[in-house]
Amino acid sequence: MSLVSIKQEATPITVENSYSPANGNGEHFDSDVSEAEDVDFNWDEYLEETGANAAPHTSFKHVETSLQSSFQPGMKLEVANKSSPDTYWVATIITTCGQLLLLRYCGYEDDRRADFWCDVMTADLHPVGWCTQNNKVLMPPEGSTIREKHTNWSEFLIQELTFSRTAPANLLEGPLRGKNSVDLITVNSLIELQDCLNPFQYWIIRVRKNVGGRLRLCYVGLEDTKTRDLWLFYLDCRLRPVGWCHENKFKMEPPAGKRT
């Protein structure tokens, strides 16, 4: 079960004197040590000088997962026609890349020649049904083969949209527009954390910082003791949304050694 049910701009990572292991065990760090200054580091030069090889991208599947959009291939939405921006047509999401969507107009089936990219933050995109609610015209783009194949566009869309998945309205409108899951985890958000020794025990933790999905966390009740903070990636299997522990009848209790 993912931490958030729906998928901030990435900020530069400041080098800190903190122990943040790659295995995700969330070891503590000593916050009394002064922070180091930012240092420019060139990976290409380092690899060449040391003769080392970079780890393959396939070793970091969790990062690739974190970059996935909340939009899924196959979802349908309404998009403004480029040649006539006052009119719209239904399109299908083919693939995503961050906040970019590769779209294909309904009616093109497997024809990829007219596929186009758009930015969900700037493009004129709306959930299916928006045109009807706002008295906008739904018509195929000019020059498309859809106009030749189908004369009754309304009937065609009814058939096309039956049993289809539509893009959620909250991903196209309002404060959540274009946001990925990692962006929704803000400072002071509360999460339930599984105990590292007892898998049936959880406790509430608070987010102190979110660095591209790398979360600095503190146990609720120990906020004044920063030396007990820990770092975890937001997709870590030990993290659960608040309420999950109660729903699944697990024990909610501070971990041993952290009880005041």
C-alpha positions in Angstrom: 0.0 0.0 0.0 1.5 3.3 -1.0 1.9 6.2 1.4 -0.3 8.5 -0.6 -3.2 7.6 -2.7 -2.9 10.1 -5.5 1.3 10.3 -7.4 7.6 21.0 -4.7 9.9 21.4 -7.2 13.1 19.5 -6.6 15.4 21.5 -4.3 19.2 21.2 -4.3 20.5 18.8 -1.8 22.7 20.4 0.8 25.6 18.3 2.0 25.0 17.7 5.7 27.1 15.9 8.3 24.4 13.3 8.8 24.5 9.5 8.4 21.8 8.6 5.9 22.3 5.0 4.9 21.4 3.8 1.4 19.7 0.7 2.9 16.8 2.8 4.2 17.2 1.6 7.8 16.8 5.2 9.0 19.8 5.4 11.3 20.1 8.4 13.6 22.6 11.2 13.0 24.4 13.6 15.2 22.9 17.1 14.6 25.5 18.7 16.9 28.1 18.6 14.2 28.2 21.8 12.2 27.0 21.5 8.6 29.6 21.3 5.8 29.8 23.8 3.1 28.3 23.0 -0.3 31.0 21.5 -2.5 30.9 21.2 -6.3 31.4 17.6 -7.3 31.9 16.3 -10.8 30.9 12.6 -11.1 32.4 12.2 -14.6 35.8 13.4 -13.5 35.7 11.2 -10.4 34.8 8.1 -12.3 37.6 8.8 -14.8 40.2 9.4 -12.2 39.3 6.4 -10.1 38.5 4.0 -12.9 35.2 3.2 -11.3 32.0 2.4 -13.0 28.7 4.1 -12.3 25.9 2.0 -10.9 23.3 1.3 -13.6 19.9 3.1 -13.5 18.2 -0.2 -13.0 19.6 -0.2 -9.4 17.4 2.7 -8.5 13.9 1.6 -9.5 12.5 3.4 -6.4 13.6 6.7 -7.8 12.1 5.9 -11.2 8.8 5.0 -9.4 8.9 8.3 -7.5 9.0 10.2 -10.8 6.0 8.6 -12.2 3.0 10.8 -12.7 -0.4 10.2 -11.1 -1.8 10.1 -14.6 -1.9 6.6 -16.0 -1.7 5.4 -19.7 -5.2 4.8 -21.0 -6.9 7.7 -19.1 -8.9 10.0 -21.2 -9.3 13.8 -21.0 -10.5 16.8 -23.0 -7.9 18.9 -24.7 -8.1 22.1 -26.7 -7.5 21.7 -30.5 -4.3 23.5 -31.6 -5.8 24.9 -34.8 -9.0 26.0 -33.0 -8.3 26.6 -29.3 -12.0 27.4 -28.7 -12.9 23.8 -29.5 -11.9 20.6 -27.8 -11.6 16.9 -28.4 -11.1 13.8 -26.3 -7.6 12.4 -26.1 -6.0 9.3 -24.5 -2.9 9.4 -22.4 -0.2 7.2 -24.1 2.6 7.7 -21.6 3.9 10.2 -19.1 7.2 11.9 -18.2 7.0 13.9 -15.0 4.4 16.6 -15.7 4.5 16.0 -19.5 1.8 13.9 -21.1 1.9 12.2 -24.5 -1.6 12.3 -25.9 -3.4 10.8 -28.9 -6.8 12.0 -30.1 -9.6 9.5 -29.8 -10.3 8.0 -33.2 -6.6 7.6 -34.2 -6.6 4.1 -32.7 -3.0 2.7 -33.2 -1.9 5.6 -35.5 1.0 7.4 -33.7 1.6 10.0 -36.3 -0.5 12.7 -34.6 0.7 12.0 -31.0 1.7 15.1 -29.2 3.3 16.2 -25.9 1.8 18.7 -23.6 2.6 20.1 -20.1 -0.2 19.5 -17.7 0.6 22.7 -15.9 0.2 25.0 -18.9 -1.9 23.1 -21.5 -5.6 23.6 -21.8 -6.7 20.2 -20.3 -9.9 19.2 -18.6 -11.6 16.2 -17.3 -14.1 14.4 -19.5 -17.5 16.1 -19.2 -16.0 19.6 -18.8 -17.1 20.8 -22.2 -20.7 19.8 -21.7 -20.8 21.5 -18.3 -19.3 24.7 -19.7 -21.0 24.8 -23.1 -17.8 24.3 -25.1 -17.7 22.7 -28.5 -16.4 19.1 -28.8 -15.2 18.5 -32.4 -12.3 16.5 -34.0 -9.2 18.6 -34.9 -9.1 20.0 -38.4 -7.4 17.8 -41.0 -7.8 14.7 -38.9 -9.0 11.4 -40.4 -11.7 11.2 -37.7 -13.9 13.6 -39.6 -13.8 11.2 -42.6 -14.3 8.0 -40.6 -17.1 9.2 -38.3 -19.9 11.6 -39.2 -21.8 11.3 -35.9 -19.2 12.6 -33.4 -21.4 12.4 -30.3 -22.2 8.8 -31.0 -18.6 8.0 -31.6 -17.5 9.5 -28.3 -20.2 7.7 -26.3 -18.8 4.4 -27.7 -15.3 5.5 -27.1 -15.8 6.6 -23.5 -18.0 3.6 -22.4 -16.1 1.6 -19.7 -13.0 3.9 -20.2 -10.9 5.5 -17.5 -11.0 9.2 -17.2 -8.3 11.4 -15.7 -9.4 12.5 -12.2 -10.6 16.1 -12.1 -8.4 17.0 -9.1 -5.2 16.2 -11.2 -6.3 18.7 -13.8 -7.8 21.5 -11.7 -7.1 23.1 -8.4 -4.1 22.9 -6.1 -3.2 19.3 -6.9 -2.9 20.0 -10.6 0.1 18.3 -12.1 1.5 17.2 -8.7 3.2 13.9 -8.1 2.8 11.9 -4.9 6.1 13.1 -3.5 5.0 16.7 -3.8 2.1 16.1 -1.5 4.2 15.2 1.5 4.8 18.6 3.2 6.6 19.7 6.3 4.7 18.7 9.5 2.8 15.9 7.7 2.1 12.9 9.9 2.9 9.3 8.9 2.8 6.0 10.7 6.1 4.2 10.9 6.6 0.4 11.4 8.9 -0.5 14.2 12.2 -1.9 12.9 12.2 -4.8 15.4 8.5 -5.5 15.8 6.6 -5.5 12.5 3.2 -5.4 14.3 4.0 -2.2 16.1 3.7 1.4 14.8 4.2 5.0 16.0 3.5 8.4 14.5 6.3 10.4 13.0 6.4 14.0 11.7 8.0 15.2 8.5 10.7 17.8 9.2 12.0 18.0 5.6 11.3 16.6 2.2 14.2 16.6 -0.2 12.9 15.1 -3.4 11.2 12.3 -1.6 14.0 11.7 0.9 12.2 12.5 4.2 13.8 13.7 7.4 11.5 12.3 10.2 11.1 12.7 13.9 9.0 10.6 16.3 6.0 12.5 17.7 6.8 13.2 21.3 10.5 13.6 20.6 10.4 16.7 18.4 12.9 18.5 20.6 15.5 15.8 20.3 16.9 16.1 16.8 19.6 13.6 17.4 16.8 11.0 17.2 15.7 12.0 13.7 15.9 9.6 10.9 15.9 9.6 7.1 13.7 7.4 4.9 12.7 7.5 1.2 9.0 8.2 0.9 8.3 4.8 -0.8 9.9 2.9 2.1 7.7 -0.2 3.0 7.7 0.8 6.7 5.7 4.0 6.1 1.9 4.0 6.2 -0.8 6.7 6.1 -2.3 7.8 9.4 -5.1 5.4 10.4 -3.6 2.4 8.7 -2.4 0.9 12.0 -5.9 1.1 13.6 -7.7 -0.2 10.5 -5.5 -3.2 10.4 -5.6 -3.8 14.2 -1.8 -3.3 14.8 -0.3 -1.9 18.0 0.4 1.8 18.3 3.2 2.2 20.7 6.5 4.2 20.8 9.5 2.0 19.9 11.7 0.7 22.6 14.5 3.1 23.6 12.5 6.1 22.5 9.9 6.3 25.2 10.2 9.4 27.4 
